[in-house]
Amino acid sequence: LPVTGILSRPLSRIIPKDETTAVSIDDLTGRRATIDIGTAKPGFPARAKAKDRHGYSHALMVEPDSDDGIFNAGEEVLLVRREDDIFKAVAVGTHWLEET
């Protein structure tokens, strides 16, 4: 039994350990998202995709933070807060730039 303990200690350093890439949904606040499907208006959220710190994509519902905001498919937004299951976002402004 003591020999097993002595041999297993160095081996435990090279054996992979359990790791997770799970993140809280609140960790997406402050990240950029791209409107994927639909048009987001106040009271009418649209589906968007955002990447977490590990680079994994998450689908979420987004609507504008202001009463006069509208986001169309393809626009990039900044997630500023969350109310229940819907994220509130503000425009980043990159949709006004010309593509070259």
NORBEL-V650755 format. One record per residue. RES is the residue in one letter. PSI is psi in degrees with one decimal (999 if undefined). Layout:
res->RES psi->PSI
res->RES psi->PSI
This chain:
res->L psi->-43.7
res->P psi->-34.6
res->V psi->-38.5
res->T psi->-43.0
res->G psi->-41.0
res->I psi->-40.2
res->L psi->-29.2
res->S psi->-25.5
res->R psi->-51.3
res->P psi->-32.6
res->L psi->-33.2
res->S psi->-22.1
res->R psi->-26.5
res->I psi->-11.9
res->I psi->133.4
res->P psi->145.2
res->K psi->163.6
res->D psi->130.1
res->E psi->153.8
res->T psi->151.7
res->T psi->18.6
res->A psi->138.6
res->V psi->154.7
res->S psi->147.8
res->I psi->-27.4
res->D psi->-19.3
res->D psi->-14.2
res->L psi->-16.5
res->T psi->131.5
res->G psi->-3.9
res->R psi->162.3
res->R psi->148.5
res->A psi->158.4
res->T psi->127.9
res->I psi->124.2
res->D psi->-53.8
res->I psi->130.6
res->G psi->-178.9
res->T psi->124.4
res->A psi->124.5
res->K psi->161.7
res->P psi->124.3
res->G psi->-10.1
res->F psi->85.1
res->P psi->157.3
res->A psi->159.7
res->R psi->136.7
res->A psi->163.0
res->K psi->134.6
res->A psi->149.9
res->K psi->139.2
res->D psi->-176.5
res->R psi->-15.0
res->H psi->-5.2
res->G psi->7.6
res->Y psi->139.2
res->S psi->144.6
res->H psi->135.0
res->A psi->133.3
res->L psi->166.1
res->M psi->134.5
res->V psi->140.9
res->E psi->158.4
res->P psi->148.0
res->D psi->-25.3
res->S psi->158.4
res->D psi->-19.5
res->D psi->9.5
res->G psi->146.6
res->I psi->131.1
res->F psi->127.8
res->N psi->163.1
res->A psi->134.9
res->G psi->-14.7
res->E psi->146.4
res->E psi->134.1
res->V psi->163.4
res->L psi->123.9
res->L psi->116.5
res->V psi->-28.0
res->R psi->172.4
res->R psi->135.1
res->E psi->110.2
res->D psi->-116.7
res->D psi->5.4
res->I psi->131.2
res->F psi->141.6
res->K psi->140.1
res->A psi->160.6
res->V psi->155.3
res->A psi->141.5
res->V psi->-33.3
res->G psi->-0.3
res->T psi->-16.3
res->H psi->-12.9
res->W psi->-13.5
res->L psi->140.6
res->E psi->140.7
res->E psi->137.4
res->T psi->999
